[in-house]
Amino acid sequence: MGTNTGKKIILLTRELSSNSQDKLSSSVEGKCEIKSPATLKDEDFPRVEVLLLDTILQGDMEWLSAESLKRFPNLKLIQSTRAGVDAINFEEIPSGILVCGNVGAYGEQIAEHVFGMILYFARNIGLSNQLLAKGIWEIPESIFLKGKTILVLGAGGIGEPVAKLATSFGMKTLGVNTSGKSVPDFDQVVSLDKFEELSREADVVVIALPLTVKTFHLIDDRALSKMKPKCILVNIARGYIIDEASIYKHLRENPAFKCALDVWWHYPKKGEKFAQEFPFFDLPNFLGTPHDSGIVPETQEIALLSSFENIARFAKDEPLRGLMVGRDYQGLKELIARAN
């Protein structure tokens, strides 16, 4: 390794293009050596301080097992290329290791998808298309978004771009975050424990929260009953934030209520067909997409650059973005197991 022998190591779970590796090296100002598993030697393990991986891929997650982490006595930061980190078993992560989600990397892409779903229902695009296909010239009821109220549960990396788009439609923007502190493009922000108060006012509710023990089944029978009869509910966060049985029942019993999901409770394994416990797609007031709200051709590069920026913050001892609190996730896997 020559002159790099004493440098701290950033371990990447996969090979980067030479261009991406140059960008990462530049972002940390050459203070760290960049390695992949293929180039990592036994004597390198004590020098690994940052682990960059994908918290969706099983192969990457194997690096975070209790046994694997023992090989990194000086690991300081686990940086995910994904926004969500709920797949991590935080019970196995030593308390001294920081874990960061890739907050903000997918916000603008997802915000566009969110408004595609909102407009689909607000202007009854799907119903109009179905009627015309049958030769029926009929103009269904629609919603003019200007002057309406949108509530974003999760006024953060995804919620902020959603609110920004909402303001361009002339909507009133309400938000929920952990602290209740104000956020740009939101007219009002409250803490999570007060979200039901604002949900009574909302014509549109967008879920952009991380899945934690606090947000598991946040949207249940009670929460749904507080929302407007003609509310449009959009979830681009995690399926288990909504109680599956509750939303299906609510949609069946309230046909004017609309729900659009990009995230699910049950994901198909390789070779399996996609299916949920309830027949959501039989309902005319339901819309679903295959967890692709953040996926556009530019996403991979955007996500990598965002994660590089956060690693650079770590290398320079600056405040980190997307820093997760481990105790918020401890016990989450048990809650999901019981729900299934």
Phi, psi and omega in degrees: 000353174060234184287351182271002189305321185268000184285151172292154184246135167259116182263123178256138183282351177215163179289139174259157171295157180300326179294315180294320180295323177295321180294320178294315180299320179293321183294330178262009175056036176070011183284342183233153174266140182254127181225157172247167178305328182292333182255359182279128178255164182304321182286351181276336188306318180294343181267356180283117179247341181229134177239117180255120184209174179258116184277017173253325185281130183298320180299321178290320183295338178298336177292342185259012175290156181304320182293317181293319183295337179297338182282351183243077185295340183243020178295130183246329187220131169251114181250121178270145172279350178261158178287319183270144179233019184292346178284345181287137174273093186293341177296338182262357181269119177305145187298336182278357182262128178277144178235127180236133169275162183272066186295130177092346185290336185243003189301309184292322178296314183292323180301320177298317180296318179304314182286336171298316179293318180299313182292328177305316180274320183299321180257009177051045183296316181297316181295317179300317180297317180296319180294315179297323179298334178266004180082015183259118178265097184214132182261110182284165177298142180226173181237128175272115187292332180300128180087351179276169185248131175245134176248122179252114176276099185116074181275068184227223185300329176262320183298324181297312177296328176297314180296321180298316177295320180299321179295329179291339175272356181080026182270153170280132186247122176244145182222160177230132172217182185296318187266336186083005180285151182295151182224140179307143178075003174253130177288329179207140177230135177233169177282164187302324183291352181249010188295329181296330178297318180283332183297337178293334183270343193277134171273334178225135175238126179244128179263116179226031182270153169289152176275115178226180177296335180281331183258355177301124181054034175301321179264099180237194181305315182298310182297319180295325181293339180278343184278158180298148180301330182252023181295148171254119181253125181237129178239114176240019185260274177214144184302318188287000171291334175255137172286121187300311181295322182294316183289324178296314179299317182295320179293322178295318186272348182227079186297341178280343177282138182240147178221132177236128182238135169248355181232156194222171177270328184230121180254139181287139172278170183304127179090350180269156173275150177286132178201150175241171182293328182245149183280069183302323187286356172278350184266131180288343181260029181229146177220135180225146174226157190275059177048049182239016185297333181260005187259111172224166184304332183273355190300315184302315181292318179300316181295318179296314181297322178296317179292325177298318181299321180288323176296323177296322176300317179297314182298331181262006180060041177257162179302137182269150174264145175072025180289123185264150177260112186304321183295338178292342184252347183290122184099353182296317182297327177292321178297317180294318180298318179293326180292334180268000000 
